[in-house]
Amino acid sequence: MENPKLMLIPSGYRSGNVYSILPTDGVGDFDFSRNAPATRVNKDGLIETVNNDVPRLDWLNSDCPSLLLEPQRTNEFSYSEDFTNSYWYKQDCSITSNQIFSPDGNLTADLMTATSNNGTFFSFNQWTTTTKTASFYLKKNTSTLIRIINSSTGENITFNLDSGVVQSASTGFEGDIISLNNGWYRVNTQYQVSSGTSGLGLRIPISGESVYVWGAQIETATYLTSYIKSTGVGTVTRQKDICINGGDADLFNITEGTLFLDVTPYIYPSANTYISLNDGGSSDRFVFIFQSYGTEVRLFGVSSGVNFLSNYQTITFNQKNKIAITFKQNEFKIYVNGLLKHTDTSGNVPIGLNQLDFTEHNGNRNFQGKVHNARVYDRVLTQAEAIELTTI
Amino acid sequence: MEIKIGKYEFKSEEQALDKIQDLGVDTDFEGNKYPTHKHAIVLLGHIMLEQGEYDENLEEIKAPVLSESYHVDVVWYGLENHPYGWKTYSVDLESEGMHQFAGVSYLENKM
């Protein structure tokens, strides 16, 4: 298979840029910005803070990094790494600070010990009628089970730190447990109360047992994002990632081609999110629109202001998806995860394309998720090639 | 791009959302509204001024005290002054306050 005109496999970067693999002269490099530091999982499996405008190549549970593109989020907990602070209300539990190395490699993980059955620490008024995602980094000491609870009702989600599974969940709790290095897990849950507010607690069921804990986070959102450190009183906001402007008019001066994406889109209920190959405006473009309801991507095409393609494809969000569109005059084919899903036999190819954006053409509606691979070819891949390329 | 941080206390959530809408909203070809500005806005809402008090069974003895005003923090990009209609509701703190933008000091970048 011939090389693509542009190929982004997240591997090289500097502050303000994500390097494309092809072309090699830098024309395909992307502009990147984020007006705040943020965290990633580095190659060694440690959580690392990177500076403003530094792209995050994230190695979480993968041998290959992916480009992490996240929305603005706020950690609404104070003292996210200091559970000895009085901000955290303790009931039948004790906290011993800085006992082992935490997931960021520093000696900052606390030991939580139940002094009676159901030993718990709380932050009050955290659960509200809006869905929130709460998370903690946990490592077993002697307690296999750990619960995130609604302190008003005792309803909870229980995680098993031996087997790394969600053991059980009360109605309304959904959650996940993510395995990290050295026995650490990041447990997380989505939950809301039907009225008022309620406290959020971390609970050890059996007296005398203990777990290591670090990195508490609660976000008003339906999915988990990277860790946001909160060192003092008050909440902390990480700003969004923006990755745009890969390629130029010469590179994309093509009359036929293939646009391929290997991405993990997150469900963003607030709005649709976009990836677009465009002319800097809305007159000529291919757009992948990841729908806010989280089950479909819409592939949309405009040439000289005329809409020629609009097709919805079912995909699984929060997982890798490989999607390609091949295009030439009066022939457009859409491939999703190894299958030819749609053929359209009328329409002109967009002209004047000059940038690949992980946003809409105007920099809005940022794609949110992980980018594993993105390519633009200047020829129509054969059906066999496209199927091979998009097979998971 | 130069940044400034503003902290605001509006009379209500509705007023805050109206002010944010005035910063620019457009509608795309699918009929969805989206902001046309690049500023980073965090709706803090009615922030807690005093913690509640609870007994050993976690029953509330005294409810937490929430602010009457509706709080919003903003990182402004490329603006030297508050947008029209915002200055009236700005507050000037001598600390970082109850909310921070990661890595960006309010005191060093105060609007």
Chai-1 contact restraints between the chains, C-beta under 6 A:
chainA,res_idxA,chainB,res_idxB,connection_type,confidence,min_distance_angstrom,max_distance_angstrom,comment,restraint_id
A,A36,B,F101,contact,1.0,0.0,6.0,A-B,restraint_1
A,A36,B,A102,contact,1.0,0.0,6.0,A-B,restraint_2
A,A36,B,G103,contact,1.0,0.0,6.0,A-B,restraint_3
A,P37,B,A102,contact,1.0,0.0,6.0,A-B,restraint_4
A,P37,B,G103,contact,1.0,0.0,6.0,A-B,restraint_5
A,Q72,B,A40,contact,1.0,0.0,6.0,A-B,restraint_6
A,T74,B,V42,contact,1.0,0.0,6.0,A-B,restraint_7
A,S151,B,L58,contact,1.0,0.0,6.0,A-B,restraint_8
A,G234,B,M98,contact,1.0,0.0,6.0,A-B,restraint_9
A,G234,B,H99,contact,1.0,0.0,6.0,A-B,restraint_10
A,T235,B,H99,contact,1.0,0.0,6.0,A-B,restraint_11
A,V236,B,Q100,contact,1.0,0.0,6.0,A-B,restraint_12
A,V236,B,A102,contact,1.0,0.0,6.0,A-B,restraint_13
A,T237,B,V42,contact,1.0,0.0,6.0,A-B,restraint_14
A,T237,B,F101,contact,1.0,0.0,6.0,A-B,restraint_15
A,R238,B,A102,contact,1.0,0.0,6.0,A-B,restraint_16
A,Q239,B,A40,contact,1.0,0.0,6.0,A-B,restraint_17
A,N364,B,Y34,contact,1.0,0.0,6.0,A-B,restraint_18
A,R365,B,Y34,contact,1.0,0.0,6.0,A-B,restraint_19
